[in-house]
Amino acid sequence: MFAQSAGAEINVRDYGAKGDNVTDDTAAIRAAVEAAQKAYTLTKFSVPGGHGGLPTRPEIVFPNGRYLISEAIYIAGDIVRGEGEALIIQKHEDKDLITSQNAWRMTISGLTFVGGRNQLQLSNADDDKGFVLITECRFYGAAGVAVVMDK
């Protein structure tokens, strides 16, 4: 067991997200992200020359659907995963989709991002220790760029 307990997931639909491309799912997705953050733990340990940590957190799961948002969704150090054809669609071209100012040990996989300004607006003030994995994602129609990674 490295990053999480087996089967630990938070399904955005359990927090009210519809994924029907009609309902604004922003509040429901934010509630799911908040629940994941509350469940996050970091077990620290010493290693030669410093310290380390073993994170335990649930994955935030987006089942097949089209999740319409109207504001950016802030995540920090989360594992975010889409199942099937899971799309996150920003209604406004001047707003980002996913943002983070603490992109650390973050994994984003299996999602399609549509519209918005910057689709993944990520940063970490201590960028020599951050780790971000983006895999099997698709990006369409950004007014800005798909992925921004700032210090």
N, C-alpha and C positions, 0 to 999 in steps of 0.2 A: 504494500500500500504506500504509494508515494504522495499523490496530491489530494486524495479525497477518500472518504469511506465509500465502499461499494454501494451503488444504488442511491447515493445522496444526490437528489435532484430537486430543483424547484421549477415547476412547470408554470409558465406565464398564464396559462388558461385557468389554473387554480386560483389566480389572483384577479380574475375577471377579464383578461384579454380575450377577444373574440376571434381575431385573425380573419375577419370576413371582408376586409377591404372597404368597409363602410364605417364601422365604429372606430372612434379615436381611442386607441389602446394605450396612450401615453401613461395615464395614471396607473393602470393595471400593471404595466411593465415596470414602472418605477417602484410599485409596491413589491413585486417579485424580486427586484434587484436589492431593495432594502432588506428583505427577509434573508437573502443570501449573505448580505454583509453582516447581519446580526449573527448568523451561524458560522462565520469565518473565525478560525483560530490559527495561531502560529505558535508552534512549539519550537522554542529557541534551544540551540545546543552549541557547544564550543567545538571548534576545529582548529588545527594548527594555523596560527597566524590570524585568527579572528573568530568570527561566530557564523552560524548558519541558522536556518529555520526551515521547518517542515510545515507547509500550509495544509489545512484541512478545510474544505469548503464544498458546498453543494454546487453542482452545475446549474446554470440558468438555461432552461430548455424552451425552445420555440418549436412546437409541433408544426406540421404542415399547415400553412395558412399565409395570409397577407395581412401583416400587422401595420396598420396605419397610425402614424404618430404626428403630433403637431409641435412638439418641443424636443430638444435633444435629450437623450437618455444618458445619464452619467453612470459609469461603472468604474470600479477600482479593484484591480487584482482578481477579477472574476474569470470563471470559465463559462463562456456563452456558446451554446451549440444549437444549431437548427437541425430539424429532422424533416426528411422529405424535401418538399419545395417550400421552405420558410423564407418569406420576404419581409423586410422591414422597409416601409415606404414613408418617406418624409413628405408631408403635404406642402411644405413651404421651402422654396428654393434658397431662401436666405438663412436657413437654420440647419445645423449639423444633425446627424443621426445619432451616433454614439460618440461620447466624449469621455476623457479621463485625464486627470492631472496627476495620477499616481499609477501609470501603466507599469505594473510590476507583477511578474508571474501571471500574466494574462494570456488566455487562449480564446480565440474567436474562430469558430469553425462551422461550416455547413450552412451559412446564411447568404442570402442575396440582399444587397442594399440598393435602394432605388431612390433617386432624387436627392433633394437637399443641397446644402452648400458643400461641406466636406463630410464624407460619409463616416470615416473613422478619424476623429480629431484627438490624437493621443499624445501625451507628454509625460515626462518623468524628470524632475529636477535633479535627480541623482542617476543620470542615464547610464553610468558605467555598471550599475547593478540591476537594471531593469531587464526583463525578459518578456517579449511579446511574440506569440505564435499566432499567425493568421493563416488558416488553411482551408481549402475547398470553399472559398467564398467567391461571390460574383458581385460586380459593381457596375451600376448603370445610371446614366443621366445626372451625374453630380454637376452642380453649377460651378463648384470649385474643383477639388480633386478627390479621388477615392480615399487615399490614406495619407494622413499627415502625422509624422512622429517628430515632435519637438523635444528639446531638452527642457 
